[in-house]
């Protein structure tokens, strides 16, 4: 997609909105203090931020008043990728900044957290109470022998206790890691066993979709299989007593009202948390990000790009097993009240998330593109049925928001709505491209590359291109890039994940187009991109067209290179209730793809399936399905613990075995 494809913006910020935006004030201030361009708007500011990388990040640290207990020697000690050294010599603490608002007497009793569950009344935790709980829990962790660098794990849903546990862990300089309680024991152990936690916070169960799901047996298995645990802290969400040998949550958070947290001052690159890749083809990558790197990146992303501040309420539908939960918690950095929703995205009705946004007065509502499209398909009318007058921005991620999603949000929520489709990754716990409050929104496009992110699209020859599909490349380091992977002593797995194809620059694994106006179009993963007769096509483009048909609930398209040089491109469809895959529907699918995309996008076969497999974080599984269709056995193609329903994959395994297109390298 080029600029000519969508000449008129769907949304344009008003002059007042532009003037009031934090990024506008930052640019004026940085122009006076650090030589940033005063004119030229966002494009000029972005160019300066990547050309003067060290000056830009100095300005960010200054603008957000980062508390360096020990001053830094310079901004970048080494600029290489991998291996960039940020702010060497500096010490600080992430949790200290997240709780800074509690020090303001005028705000101490305002809500820091708003918690909403499916069936319970909304509750709130004030800034002062959150600070007290963190102080108490950090004291208890130290008493349990937890020291800087130790790992602390959480098997918790999106509840206030999880936020408290993360911040207390960071306060003592330990390393946080979490999984959502809908993960089974194997999926959790594949993650936690890698990092050997010394403490486990665990719920007795959770509520989802109107039902209670007990987790006591799973927690017992985790305790047996994690021999490094010194303590288990029981969070009685379903009201059961603590199991033998476990501490109760209330016992470790009952410190005195006036107890102040003690924040361990750690080096800038000291580990803050471990996140995990989806792990569909092996053990999940254990991605280590630093206290300082996350602090600066999230201040930039939330304070400038998301334009959050003390008056805002920040709601993103997420679970503790997805990086967006960590990102949501960082809303505290900007003095923002964060909204924690624990429950199903569509219970008791499809519009459940809009109801939460209304109840909590959310000003920025983040969700998945899939949820937006599900609402559209279900005929939901959020703006008509809910008071969403406080929402200034709806943001989406997880997959590209299709053009119809942009139009639906504009028509059904508000016509003066800032729609921010954003894209980044667990790998950096942030966005490469997305929200800019001072730029227009064009249908199907992310507004721009983010500040400090030298985002480019490269062709196979390693040359930057505009207006053409290319690999998503970042040519300068970002502070939140992993400091390392856990259990990767020589760094080879980290290197091979991002720097193998184009040494010295970050290759993320997405196909993108940079338009001539600086916006970004995401086409899907480059390792599952369709390539017919040398023409590369994004799977997301096909999903957007196919799933517009009311008979299609969800779809999956795969391109399989065959040993004889052929190419087979099947489209798998999960039908809506009552629909039939007859010749008429096949013809409708074919005609839609042929006319809206191109004849090359028409699949070789359309095959009905009982369901589409996803990772535990909700992403369609494309690459492992491709391997199954090439004949790989299930245990070699996918890590079963990373899949929401592994039984769905047996269909593709059987189909691959039947077609017998096994390439070299897939021995039984």
N, C-alpha and C positions, 0 to 999 in steps of 0.2 A: 504494500500500500504506500502510495506517495501522497504528497500534500494535495495534489489535484483531485484525489479520490474523495476527499471530504473538505471542500473549500470553506464552508461556513461552520463555525464552532457551534456545538450543542449548548455550550454555556460559556459565558464571559464574566469574570469577576467585575463588580462595579468599581468605580474609582475610589469610593469610600472603603470598600473591602481591601483593595490593594494598598491603600495608604495605611490601614490599620494592621496589616499583616506583620507578624514578627520578622519575616524575611526581608520586608521592605525597610523596617527600622534597623535590622542588622546590616543591610547593605549600606545605608547612609552612615551608620556608625563606623563600619569597617573602612569606608572611603576616607573618613577623617583620620582614623587611627592607623590603618594598615595599608592604605594605598589601593583599596578595592575600587573598581570603576563606579563612579557616582551615577553615570548615565548608562543607557543600553539595557536596562532591565535585567531579567533573570539570565538571559543568554550571556550577557557580559559578565555577570557575577559568576556563572558556572565556569566560563572560560578562565577567569582569574583563579577560581578555586582549584583547578587542575594544573594550571601553568605555574602557580605560586602555592604549591601544595603545603609546604611548611608554614608559610605565612597564614594561609587559610585556617589550618588547624590551630595555630596559635590564637587567631582571632576567635574561633569557636570556644576554646578553653577560657578566654578572657570574657567573652560575651556572657557565658553561662556561669561565670565566677567559680570555676573548678578550684577546689581546695587542695592544692599540692602541699602536703605537709613538708616534704623535702622538694626543693625546686628541681626542675629538669635541666639537664646539661645542654640539650638541644632537642628539636622536635623529632627528627629522624636520624638515628645513629647509623642505620644502614637502610638503603632504599630498595634492596633486592627483593624479588619475589620468587620463591618463598624466603622468609627470613628477615623481613623488615623489622627494625627495632624502633618502637615508638616511645618518645619521651624518656629516654634512658636517664636514670638517676632519680626520677620522680617517685614519690610515694603518695598514696591516697586510699580512699575506701568508697566503694560504690554505694553501700548501704547508708553511709553518712549523708550522701547527697540525696538519696531517695527519701530520707526522713527529715530533710532540712526544713520543710514547711512546718513541722511540729514545733520548731524553735520559735515560730512567730506567734506571740500570745493572741493576736487577733484572729488566727486561723486554727489554733490548736484543737478547738472543739468542733471544727467543721469535719465533714466526712472525708476520709482518705479512701475508704473502700465502701462500695455499695454491693451487697450480695443478694442475688435473686436465685431461688430454686424453683423447680416446677410447681410445687404445691405449698411452699412456705411463704410467709410474709417477707417482704424486703427488710433486710437488716443493714445496719451501717456500723463501721468502725471508724472512730475519729482519729485524727492525726496523733493526738496525745496518747490514746489507747493503743494504737499500733506501735508507737515508739516504746510504750511501757512493755508491751508483750515481747517485742524484739529484744529489749534490754534483759528481761527476765529469761527468755529462752537462750540468748547468747551466754548468759551467766551459767545456765545449766549445761549447755554444750561444753563450755570450758571445764566445768566440774566433771564431766564425763570423759575428759581427756582429749577432746577434739582440739586439734592444733591447726595452724595455717597449713594449707595444702591437703589436709585430710578431706575425704569425700563424704558428703552427707546426701542421702537419697530420699526422695519422696514418692510414695505410691498413693497419690492424692488427686481428687478432682479439683475443679476450679473453685476453690473455697478460700475464705480469708486465712485459714490456718496454713495453707500452702504459701501465701505471700509472706506471712510472718516467718515461716521456716526458711524460706529463701533468704530473706533479709538478715535473719539471725546468723545463718551460715556465712553470708558475705561479711557480716560484722566481725566474725572471729577469723576471717581470712581462709575459711574452709571453702570447698568447691561443691556447689550444688548440682544435682542432677535429678530429673523427675520423669515418671511415666504416669499416664492416666490409668485409672483402675479398670477401664475396659480392656486393657492389655491383659492377655493371659500370662501365666507364670513363665512360659518359655520366652515370650517376647520381652518380658521384663528382665529375665536372667541374661538373655543375649546382650542386653545393654549394661545392666548393673554389674554383672560378673567381670566385665572388662575393667571397671574402675575401682572395684573393691571398696565399697562404702563401709564406714565405721558406725554410722547411725542410719536407721531407716524410720521415716515417718510413714505410717500406714493407716488407712481407714479400714473399718470393719465391713464396709460396703458402700454402695452409692445408689442413687435413684435416677432412673432414666426411662423416658417413655411411659411414665405412670407406674413403673414397677420398681421394687427394691431388688438389688442384686448383691447378695452376700459375697464377701471376699475373704472371710476368715481362713478358709482352707488355702487359698492362694497365698495369703500372707504367711501362713505356717510353712508353706513350701519355700517361699523366699527366705525365711529365717533359716531353714535347713540348708539351703544351697548357697547362702552368702556367709561363709565362715569368718569373714573379717568383721562382722557386726559386733560392736560392743554394747549397743543399746537399740531398743525398738520403742518408739513412741506411738502410742495408740490414740487415734483420733476417732471417737465414737460417733460417727455420722448417723449410724442406725441405732445407737443407744446401747450397744452391747458393752459389757465390762472388759477391761483390759485383759488380754490373755496372760498366762503365767509368765513372769519374767519381763513383762513390758511395763513401761511407764505410761501413765495417763496424761493426755494433753494438758488437762487442767493443773496437774501437779508441777508442770515445768513452765507454766506461764502465769504464776500467781505472785510475781515479784511486787515489791512496794511501788506505790504510785509515783514516788519521786525518784525512782531509780533511773539513771541515765545510761544509755548504751555506751559500752566501750568499743570503739571502732579500731580494729587492728589496721595500722597503716602499712600497706603492702606495696611492693613495686608495681609500676604501671602495668607490666605484662604478667602479673600474677594471675593464675587462673581464677575466673569467677564462676563459671559453670561448664558443664559438658552437655552438649546437645548431640542428637543422633540422626544420621541419615536414615532413610526409610529401610535400608537393609534388605532390599528385595532380592539381591543376588549374592548374599553372603552376610557375615556379621555386620550389623550397622557400624558405620564409621563413628567413632567417639570423638566429636569435634570440640576442641578446647578453645574457649574465648576468654579474653582477659578482662580484669576489672576496669582498667583504664580505657581499653579499646571500646568496650561496650558503652562505658559511661559517655565518652565523647560522641560516638556514633549515634547513640540513642538521643542524646541532647540535640544533636543536629537534626535527626530525623523527626523527632516528636515536636521539638520546639520551633523549628524552622519550616520543615516540609508539611507536617500535620497541623502546624499553627496552634498547638495546644498551650494552654496557660491555666492559671488558677481558677478562672471562671468556667472551665470546661468539665464535661463529664464524658469519659472515654470508654466506650463499650466495643469490644471485639469478641465475636463468638469464637471460642477456642477451647482447647483442653490443655492440660499440663504436659501432654506428650507432643505438643507442636510449638515451634519457636515463637509463634504469635502470642503465646501466653507470657513468655519472657519479655517480649516487646510490650505487651499490655502492662505488665508490672512496672516497666520503665516509665510509664506515664506519670508515676509518682515524682520522677525527677523534675518535671515541669510544674509541680504543685497542683496537678490535675487530679480530680476524683476519678478513680477507675471502677468500672462496673464488672463484677464477676458473676457470670451466669453459669450455673451448674445444672445441666439438663439436656434434653434432646432439642435439636434445632427446630423440630417441627411438631412439638407436643404442647398443648393438646390439639393444636391446629397448625397448618403450614405457616401461618403468620406469627408464630410464637416469638421470633426474634424481634419483630416490629413492636409487639406488645411489651417486651422488655425495654426496648429503646424508649417507648412512651412512658412506662412506669418510672424509669430512672432519670428521665430528662436528658438523655444522651445528646451531646452536641456533635460528636464524631462516632458514627456507627460503622464498624468493620465486620465484614462477613466474607463468605466465599462466593465466587462467581456461580458455582453450582446452586447455591441457595437462591440467589437472585433469579436464576433461570427456572428453578422449581416453583418459585412464587409466580413468575410470569405464566408458566404452563398451567398452574392451578387456578388462575384467574383471581389472584389476591389483589386487593386495592388498599395498600397501606396508607396512603395519604387521605383516602376517604374514611377509612375505618379507625384510624388512630390519630391522636394529636402528636404529630411529629414536627411541630413548629420550632422546636429547639435544635433540630438536626441541621447543621450547616454542611456536613460532608458525609457521604456514604462511600466507604472504601472497600475494595474487593481484592482478594488475592487467592492463591491456591491453584488457579488456572486462569488463562486469559478471559476477561469479560467479553463475551461476544457483542457485536454491534446491537443486536436486539436487546441485550441487557442494558446497555446505555440508554436506549430509547425508552425502555420500560421504566427505568428509574426516573427518568426525566418526566414521563407522562403520569406515572402512578404515585410518585412520592412528592415531588415539587418541581416546578419548572425552573426555579432559581436554586438548583441543587448542584453543589460541587461534587462531581463523581470522580473518585480517584481510584483507578485501576492501577495496582502497584505490583512490582515483580522484583524478587530478590532471592533469598534462600536461607535455609537453616545454616548453610556454610558460613554466612556472614551475619546471621540474625538481624538482617536489615534489608533495605531495598536498594537495588541498583538504579531503578527508574520508577517514577510514579508521581506522587502528589506534589504539586507546586501551587500554592493558593493564589498566586498572582498571574497565572497563565490560563488561557482558554482551554476548554475540554473539547476534543474532537472525537467523534464516534469511532470506537474500536481502537483508540490510541491511548497510550500512557503519556502523560503530559510532557515529561522530559527526563533526562538523566539527572540523578541527584547530585547535589553539591559534593565536591571532593571525589567524585566517581568519574574517572576517565573512561567512559563507556564508548565502545566502538563495535561496529559490525565488520567482521573480516571474512574475505573470501578464502577459498582453500589455499591460495598462494600467500596468505598472511597479509593481504593488502586491505586497508580500510575502504569500505564502500558505503555510499548513501543511496537510498532508494532501491536497494537490492537486498535480498535475503543473505544474511551472513551469520557467522558464529558470534555469540555474545562474548566480548573480550573486555577485560578491565586492565588497562595498561599501567596504572599506578597503584601502589598499595593503599588499602583502607585500614583504619585502626582495628576494625572488628574482624578482619580476616583471622582465621584460626592461628593461634600461636603454635599449635601442633595438633596431631591426633594422639589420643591415648594409646599406649601400646604400639607405638610406631617409632622405635628408638632411632632408626637411621633416617626417618622422614620420608622414606620411599613411597609409602602409601599416600601421604599428603601430596608429595610431588606428582605422583602419577594421576591423582584425582583431578588436578587443575592445570598442571604446567607441562604435561607430557607432549601435547600436540604442538604448542607454540611456546617454547622455553622462554621464561622470564616474564610472561604475562599470564593473567588469570583467564582460563577458558572455562566458562560456567556450564556449558552443555545445553544452551538454548539457541534456537534460531530466532533472530530478530531482524527487523528492518528499521534503520534510522531514517526518518523522513527529512526532507530539506528544510522543514521548519523546526527540527530538533525534537520532535515527538518520537515515540518508540512503539513499534508493533511487535508483539510476541507471537510467534507461530507454533511454539511447542518445543519439546526436547529434541536436541539435535541427534541424540543417540537413538531416537525412535522415529525420526523424521522420515517421511515417505520420499522415495527417490525413484521416480519413473522416467526412464530414458534420459537421465541426467537432469531432470527438472525436480527440484526439491519442493515439497509441499508440507505444510504443517498439519498435524492431526487436529489441532484446535479449530482450524478453518472448517474441516469436515464435520466435526461435532456440532459446530454452531449451526450449520445448515440442516443436518439430519435431525437434530433434536428440536428443531422448530416445528417439525411435524407432530401433531398431537398424538399419533399412535406410538411414537418412540419415547420410551422413558429414559433410556441412556444407550450410548453406543461406544464401540471400541474399534478402531481401524488399525491394521497392522500391515506393514510391507515386509515381505519375506523374500530375500535373495535365494534363489534355488541353485543347486549344484550345476545344472546344465546351462546356467547363465540367464534363466528365466526369472521373472518377478511376479509374485502372487500377492495380490492386495485384497484380502477379505474384509468385509465390514460386518461386525457382530452387533446385533441389536437386541436389547431387552425391551419388550413391548409393554405399552401401558395396559392396564387392566381392561380386558374385553376386546383388545385389538388382535388381528390375525395377520400373519405375514403371507398375504396372498399376492397374486400377480399384480393387482392394482397397487398395493402398497410398494411392492418392489419397483414398479414403474414410477411411482411418485418420488421415491428416494432417488432413483437414477436421474429423473428429469430435474429434480431440485439441484443435485450436484452438478449436472451438466450445464444448466443455465446460470446458476449463481456462482459457480467456481469455474470449472472447465471440464471437457471430456476426460482429461487425465485423472480427475478426481473421482471418477465413477469406479466403484470397486469391481473386482472380478467376480466376487460372490457376495451375496447378502445372506447371513446365517443367523437364525434366531438362537439366543442363548438364555438360560434361566436368570442370569445376572452378570453384571460386570464386576470383576475383582478390583479391589482398591488396597492401597497401603493403609496402615492403621491411622494415618493422618489424612485419609480421604482422597488420595490421588489415584487416578486410573493407572493400573499396572500394564504398561505397554511392552517394555523391553523383555521381562521374563516371559510374557505370553508369546512374544516373537521367538524366543528360544525354544519354548515348548512346541511351537508350530514347526520349528526347524528340526524337531525330533529329540530335543534334550529331555531326559527324564526329569520328573518334577523335583526330586531332591537336589538336582544339579542346577536347575533353572531359577529356583526361588528359595528364599529363606521363609519357611512356612510361618514362623512366628511374626513375620512382618505384614501378613496379609489378613484382611478383615474376614474373609471366608475362603479358606484354602480349598474347600470342596468344589468351588466354582472353577478352579484351575484344572480339575481333572478332565473336564470337557475338552479343553485345549490340548492337554497332554494326549488324550486319546486321538484327537484329530491329527496331531502331529505324527503320532505313531502310524496312523492309517495312511497318511500321505507319503510317509517314508522319504522325507526330503532332508535326511540327516546330513549336515555338513561335517567336515573333519573336526575332531576335537571333542565330540560328544560321545564318548564311550560309555557303555553301561557300567 
